[in-house]
Amino acid sequence: SSGINAEYGEAVAQMLSTTLYYRRFFPYYTYNMVAGLDKQGRGCVFSYDPVGSYERETYRASGSASAIIQPLLDNQIGYKNQSNVDTSVKMTRQHVRDMVRDIFVAASERDIYTGDQVEISVIDKNGIETLSFPLRSD
């Protein structure tokens, strides 16, 4: 646990939006995402454009490998382009960790700008757990 209160997700999302909007004429060209817990204790993910407009989403990929990762997330988490899938079955924490690691391993094989390691942060009411996994062995 990092000691950071993850329940500030919505407040941090708004603060980043304001910061990006302030720089709208000379924007930071970065891929921004904020994840945390909302006031009800549910997970929240916010994605941004360069001038601070943001959207709350269930899941999102950004960065150089986003064109590779987002379709995998759509399929595996959003159950898009699948038929006869029981969406009522909840994914376990371990299943999601393994899936995210595998998706990044696949992306790192196709995208030269994806780094050599992925850091996964698991955010819940007890705090933040950070795990690191190597992506390439060459």
Backbone as CSV, one residue per row, in Angstrom:
resi,resn,N_x,N_y,N_z,CA_x,CA_y,CA_z,C_x,C_y,C_z
1,SER,0.844,-1.182,0.000,0.000,0.000,0.000,0.884,1.238,0.000
2,SER,0.509,2.229,-0.784,1.356,3.406,-0.949,1.076,4.504,0.057
3,GLY,-0.013,4.398,0.807,-0.347,5.459,1.737,-1.155,6.574,1.096
4,ILE,-1.399,6.506,-0.200,-2.196,7.507,-0.901,-3.665,7.120,-0.773
5,ASN,-4.511,8.073,-0.472,-5.946,7.810,-0.380,-6.512,7.746,-1.792
6,ALA,-6.856,6.557,-2.250,-7.329,6.354,-3.616,-8.716,6.923,-3.842
7,GLU,-9.415,7.323,-2.778,-10.765,7.839,-2.933,-10.797,9.253,-3.494
8,TYR,-9.668,9.838,-3.766,-9.620,11.163,-4.349,-9.617,11.118,-5.877
9,GLY,-9.978,9.981,-6.471,-9.934,9.826,-7.925,-10.650,10.913,-8.689
10,GLU,-11.877,11.238,-8.297,-12.643,12.254,-9.011,-12.040,13.649,-8.840
11,ALA,-11.550,13.965,-7.649,-10.952,15.273,-7.402,-9.660,15.443,-8.202
12,VAL,-8.848,14.410,-8.235,-7.600,14.464,-9.005,-7.909,14.579,-10.496
13,ALA,-8.946,13.886,-10.946,-9.348,13.961,-12.356,-9.704,15.396,-12.735
14,GLN,-10.464,16.069,-11.903,-10.838,17.463,-12.171,-9.631,18.386,-12.121
15,MET,-8.732,18.159,-11.164,-7.541,18.990,-11.043,-6.656,18.863,-12.294
16,LEU,-6.473,17.639,-12.793,-5.672,17.453,-13.994,-6.337,18.119,-15.192
17,SER,-7.655,18.028,-15.285,-8.382,18.688,-16.368,-8.126,20.188,-16.355
18,THR,-8.186,20.793,-15.187,-7.950,22.232,-15.059,-6.520,22.586,-15.448
19,THR,-5.567,21.786,-15.014,-4.163,22.018,-15.356,-3.944,21.946,-16.864
20,LEU,-4.511,20.934,-17.515,-4.356,20.788,-18.960,-5.046,21.925,-19.704
21,TYR,-6.227,22.327,-19.237,-6.959,23.411,-19.900,-6.196,24.724,-19.795
22,TYR,-5.562,24.959,-18.667,-4.763,26.165,-18.470,-3.659,26.265,-19.522
23,ARG,-3.148,25.120,-19.968,-2.076,25.073,-20.972,-2.602,24.821,-22.384
24,ARG,-3.875,25.094,-22.651,-4.497,24.722,-23.919,-3.849,25.367,-25.138
25,PHE,-3.249,26.553,-25.002,-2.624,27.203,-26.152,-1.212,26.679,-26.409
26,PHE,-0.593,26.122,-25.398,0.702,25.450,-25.510,0.589,24.143,-24.731
27,PRO,-0.168,23.193,-25.274,-0.509,21.990,-24.483,0.686,21.073,-24.239
28,TYR,0.553,20.330,-23.148,1.464,19.232,-22.894,1.013,18.104,-23.825
29,TYR,1.893,17.555,-24.595,1.516,16.443,-25.473,1.822,15.141,-24.748
30,THR,0.931,14.787,-23.844,1.103,13.587,-23.038,-0.166,12.750,-23.087
31,TYR,-0.018,11.485,-22.758,-1.165,10.593,-22.635,-1.526,10.543,-21.156
32,ASN,-2.642,11.131,-20.788,-3.013,11.218,-19.381,-4.180,10.306,-19.061
33,MET,-4.050,9.646,-17.921,-5.129,8.841,-17.365,-5.054,8.968,-15.850
34,VAL,-6.212,8.938,-15.214,-6.282,8.929,-13.757,-7.173,7.764,-13.365
35,ALA,-6.734,6.994,-12.378,-7.537,5.878,-11.871,-7.575,5.968,-10.360
36,GLY,-8.691,5.553,-9.792,-8.831,5.562,-8.346,-10.193,5.035,-7.958
37,LEU,-10.674,5.499,-6.830,-12.000,5.133,-6.347,-12.845,6.390,-6.252
38,ASP,-14.133,6.256,-6.558,-15.029,7.396,-6.391,-15.562,7.433,-4.962
39,LYS,-16.453,8.360,-4.681,-16.968,8.518,-3.317,-17.770,7.315,-2.845
40,GLN,-18.275,6.516,-3.783,-19.023,5.306,-3.424,-18.107,4.087,-3.288
41,GLY,-16.814,4.271,-3.492,-15.873,3.172,-3.364,-15.748,2.325,-4.612
42,ARG,-16.312,2.786,-5.724,-16.205,2.056,-7.000,-14.995,2.550,-7.773
43,GLY,-14.432,1.662,-8.575,-13.300,2.034,-9.403,-13.691,3.065,-10.441
44,CYS,-12.761,3.968,-10.735,-13.007,4.965,-11.775,-11.736,5.172,-12.583
45,VAL,-11.919,5.348,-13.874,-10.827,5.623,-14.805,-11.233,6.837,-15.631
46,PHE,-10.328,7.805,-15.749,-10.586,9.000,-16.534,-9.499,9.120,-17.596
47,SER,-9.912,9.404,-18.825,-8.949,9.637,-19.904,-9.132,11.063,-20.414
48,TYR,-8.073,11.628,-20.973,-8.025,13.045,-21.331,-7.579,13.263,-22.759
49,ASP,-8.011,14.404,-23.319,-7.401,14.876,-24.548,-6.348,15.928,-24.143
50,PRO,-5.538,16.436,-25.091,-4.443,17.339,-24.703,-4.872,18.641,-24.030
51,VAL,-6.124,19.094,-24.225,-6.532,20.363,-23.619,-7.421,20.190,-22.392
52,GLY,-7.504,18.981,-21.866,-8.141,18.789,-20.584,-9.555,18.246,-20.577
53,SER,-10.168,18.069,-21.728,-11.483,17.424,-21.724,-11.286,15.989,-21.269
54,TYR,-12.159,15.528,-20.398,-11.975,14.178,-19.891,-13.297,13.436,-19.832
55,GLU,-13.163,12.117,-19.750,-14.318,11.231,-19.758,-14.061,10.097,-18.774
56,ARG,-15.089,9.764,-18.004,-14.995,8.609,-17.124,-15.334,7.379,-17.939
57,GLU,-14.499,6.353,-17.793,-14.688,5.134,-18.559,-14.507,3.914,-17.667
58,THR,-14.953,2.776,-18.152,-14.791,1.528,-17.410,-13.361,1.020,-17.531
59,TYR,-12.764,1.186,-18.698,-11.391,0.774,-18.970,-10.889,1.613,-20.131
60,ARG,-9.580,1.744,-20.257,-9.020,2.558,-21.337,-7.544,2.250,-21.489
61,ALA,-7.067,2.304,-22.717,-5.639,2.204,-23.022,-5.212,3.526,-23.655
62,SER,-4.003,3.946,-23.348,-3.447,5.127,-24.005,-1.964,4.905,-24.194
63,GLY,-1.359,5.717,-25.001,0.061,5.591,-25.256,0.352,4.980,-26.610
64,SER,1.604,4.677,-26.848,2.015,4.228,-28.173,1.394,2.904,-28.587
65,ALA,1.085,2.036,-27.649,0.513,0.724,-27.981,-1.008,0.680,-27.808
66,SER,-1.636,1.840,-27.652,-3.075,1.842,-27.393,-3.885,1.226,-28.534
67,ALA,-3.422,1.370,-29.768,-4.144,0.773,-30.908,-4.097,-0.753,-30.863
68,ILE,-3.112,-1.304,-30.169,-3.012,-2.750,-30.003,-3.793,-3.200,-28.770
69,ILE,-3.670,-2.450,-27.689,-4.240,-2.856,-26.409,-5.746,-2.634,-26.321
70,GLN,-6.247,-1.500,-26.838,-7.663,-1.180,-26.678,-8.596,-2.239,-27.272
71,PRO,-8.333,-2.770,-28.466,-9.215,-3.831,-28.973,-9.219,-5.086,-28.094
72,LEU,-8.077,-5.401,-27.485,-8.032,-6.548,-26.577,-8.859,-6.286,-25.322
73,LEU,-8.772,-5.065,-24.787,-9.595,-4.711,-23.631,-11.081,-4.738,-23.992
74,ASP,-11.415,-4.206,-25.174,-12.812,-4.230,-25.624,-13.350,-5.650,-25.677
75,ASN,-12.525,-6.560,-26.152,-12.949,-7.952,-26.287,-13.004,-8.664,-24.943
76,GLN,-11.973,-8.520,-24.138,-11.851,-9.302,-22.916,-12.598,-8.706,-21.719
77,ILE,-12.698,-7.388,-21.647,-13.391,-6.747,-20.527,-14.772,-6.256,-20.947
78,GLY,-14.859,-5.659,-22.134,-16.137,-5.147,-22.612,-16.988,-6.180,-23.318
79,TYR,-16.423,-7.368,-23.548,-17.103,-8.477,-24.230,-17.647,-8.066,-25.596
80,LYS,-16.960,-7.146,-26.264,-17.388,-6.722,-27.594,-16.960,-7.754,-28.622
81,ASN,-17.759,-7.915,-29.634,-17.511,-8.855,-30.729,-17.398,-10.293,-30.243
82,GLN,-18.164,-10.623,-29.231,-18.246,-11.995,-28.741,-19.720,-12.388,-28.701
83,SER,-19.961,-13.646,-28.883,-21.333,-14.132,-28.759,-21.379,-15.251,-27.723
84,ASN,-22.547,-15.438,-27.134,-22.771,-16.477,-26.132,-21.810,-16.381,-24.949
85,VAL,-21.593,-15.159,-24.458,-20.708,-14.936,-23.317,-21.563,-14.612,-22.097
86,ASP,-21.273,-15.283,-21.007,-21.977,-15.019,-19.757,-21.278,-13.852,-19.058
87,THR,-21.838,-12.648,-19.202,-21.214,-11.457,-18.625,-21.501,-11.304,-17.133
88,SER,-22.304,-12.194,-16.569,-22.601,-12.100,-15.138,-21.486,-12.698,-14.280
89,VAL,-20.594,-13.481,-14.888,-19.481,-14.070,-14.145,-18.440,-12.981,-13.882
90,LYS,-18.122,-12.775,-12.616,-17.148,-11.750,-12.231,-15.729,-12.268,-12.422
91,MET,-14.867,-11.394,-12.927,-13.460,-11.751,-13.084,-12.773,-11.654,-11.727
92,THR,-11.881,-12.592,-11.452,-11.117,-12.528,-10.211,-9.985,-11.521,-10.360
93,ARG,-9.491,-11.049,-9.241,-8.378,-10.108,-9.251,-7.159,-10.733,-9.947
94,GLN,-6.882,-12.008,-9.668,-5.734,-12.685,-10.279,-5.912,-12.812,-11.789
95,HIS,-7.127,-13.119,-12.226,-7.394,-13.230,-13.669,-7.137,-11.900,-14.370
96,VAL,-7.584,-10.810,-13.767,-7.390,-9.486,-14.376,-5.903,-9.134,-14.409
97,ARG,-5.173,-9.388,-13.318,-3.724,-9.129,-13.308,-3.027,-9.900,-14.423
98,ASP,-3.338,-11.188,-14.535,-2.702,-12.023,-15.562,-3.057,-11.530,-16.959
99,MET,-4.313,-11.136,-17.154,-4.751,-10.663,-18.462,-4.025,-9.367,-18.837
100,VAL,-3.937,-8.438,-17.906,-3.253,-7.172,-18.190,-1.785,-7.427,-18.506
101,ARG,-1.140,-8.274,-17.724,0.266,-8.609,-17.992,0.412,-9.225,-19.385
102,ASP,-0.444,-10.183,-19.739,-0.368,-10.835,-21.042,-0.625,-9.865,-22.191
103,ILE,-1.556,-8.939,-21.997,-1.838,-7.943,-23.036,-0.620,-7.053,-23.258
104,PHE,0.045,-6.649,-22.180,1.239,-5.817,-22.333,2.403,-6.601,-22.932
105,VAL,2.528,-7.870,-22.597,3.570,-8.703,-23.213,3.336,-8.750,-24.729
106,ALA,2.093,-8.977,-25.140,1.772,-9.017,-26.572,2.064,-7.670,-27.233
107,ALA,1.687,-6.582,-26.583,1.918,-5.248,-27.150,3.404,-4.952,-27.287
108,SER,4.196,-5.365,-26.307,5.627,-5.073,-26.357,6.331,-5.798,-27.499
109,GLU,5.760,-6.893,-27.956,6.334,-7.610,-29.093,6.075,-6.894,-30.416
110,ARG,5.032,-6.058,-30.466,4.645,-5.372,-31.706,4.961,-3.890,-31.716
111,ASP,5.118,-3.286,-30.547,5.330,-1.848,-30.450,6.699,-1.584,-29.837
112,ILE,7.602,-0.999,-30.619,8.975,-0.804,-30.143,9.064,0.256,-29.049
113,TYR,8.040,1.089,-28.905,8.080,2.147,-27.908,7.553,1.701,-26.547
114,THR,6.959,0.531,-26.483,6.520,-0.008,-25.196,7.759,-0.471,-24.445
115,GLY,7.838,-0.130,-23.190,9.046,-0.396,-22.398,9.302,-1.862,-22.122
116,ASP,10.247,-2.106,-21.237,10.683,-3.457,-20.899,9.995,-4.010,-19.655
117,GLN,9.122,-3.219,-19.057,8.471,-3.634,-17.819,7.096,-2.979,-17.739
118,VAL,6.147,-3.666,-17.131,4.829,-3.076,-16.876,4.625,-3.018,-15.370
119,GLU,4.050,-1.916,-14.935,3.713,-1.736,-13.535,2.194,-1.706,-13.433
120,ILE,1.634,-2.610,-12.671,0.191,-2.712,-12.504,-0.152,-2.265,-11.091
121,SER,-1.048,-1.292,-10.992,-1.501,-0.816,-9.684,-2.913,-1.321,-9.450
122,VAL,-3.103,-2.058,-8.378,-4.405,-2.564,-7.980,-4.916,-1.634,-6.888
123,ILE,-6.034,-0.951,-7.170,-6.577,0.047,-6.256,-7.870,-0.494,-5.656
124,ASP,-7.926,-0.511,-4.328,-9.165,-0.899,-3.653,-9.289,-0.106,-2.366
125,LYS,-10.310,-0.405,-1.573,-10.568,0.359,-0.349,-9.436,0.253,0.666
126,ASN,-8.569,-0.746,0.531,-7.456,-0.933,1.461,-6.198,-0.189,1.047
127,GLY,-6.206,0.398,-0.158,-5.038,1.131,-0.632,-4.644,0.723,-2.036
128,ILE,-3.379,0.885,-2.330,-2.851,0.623,-3.665,-1.732,-0.406,-3.566
129,GLU,-1.843,-1.455,-4.359,-0.797,-2.478,-4.451,-0.180,-2.365,-5.833
130,THR,1.132,-2.235,-5.901,1.816,-2.093,-7.185,2.652,-3.334,-7.452
131,LEU,2.466,-3.902,-8.648,3.202,-5.075,-9.085,3.980,-4.730,-10.339
132,SER,5.173,-5.285,-10.493,5.998,-5.043,-11.675,6.307,-6.372,-12.342
133,PHE,6.218,-6.379,-13.676,6.502,-7.569,-14.458,7.379,-7.216,-15.647
134,PRO,8.412,-8.014,-15.925,9.206,-7.762,-17.136,8.390,-8.114,-18.378
135,LEU,8.646,-7.396,-19.469,7.933,-7.655,-20.714,8.802,-8.381,-21.732
136,ARG,10.043,-8.009,-21.802,10.938,-8.600,-22.800,12.064,-9.339,-22.096
137,SER,12.479,-10.425,-22.711,13.610,-11.143,-22.140,14.826,-11.098,-23.067
138,ASP,14.740,-10.339,-24.139,15.889,-10.230,-25.064,16.687,-8.992,-24.845
